[in-house]
């Protein structure tokens, strides 16, 4: 179990692995802990993790032993995204007319993590390659869920034009601490704010607190994502991989690192966050 409701610790709260997720929050708001929780769970259940980190890999390299693919510059990002979409195409060709949606029984779950997404939006000489990456992300977001591939995007900037031009395809949002109500509306939409989301009121000394908004169910939840230590992150690794962020096998076998007492292996393929309700 990864977490539970604060008001009722006996109730676990989950986010499906099939959900594309946007994580939006200011610096030191807890984005790193959210990614760490999601990645650790993916490793625990044997999924693949692909990671794009255009800040020279400063975050992603901490997970080097757990990654199947990684990209630390724009050229590598374009290649990784092309391969991710090619994998989606291959699964579609194999299963078209046989199944409407896949799970781990048919194909290993593949999680694409894009950290600091605003760094992918470029101008000048890099604009053409940047635009190509954005279109590849759009393609992945619009086609991959049914084929057991999902995308998690993290950014400090909620503005669509400068950070998330594919924002409409990310239907689940975790808003951590933001600066203003207007930023919250940009990050989550007016419906989420009307239903009680208040990320601009989250205290600075509460990293990991945030509002989870599911646009498909119109549900908003106030949550806390537990902290993950560097030691726990560095303990993550894939058995059978070659350690360079590339897959050494089509069927990666996960390690079983020892996490803090409030976390552990999942019994079913769900992403779980420690949550507490907000009265609506």
Order of alpha helices (4+ residues) and beta strands (2+ residues): beta-beta-alpha-beta-beta-alpha-beta-alpha-beta-beta-alpha-alpha-beta-beta-alpha-beta-beta-beta-beta
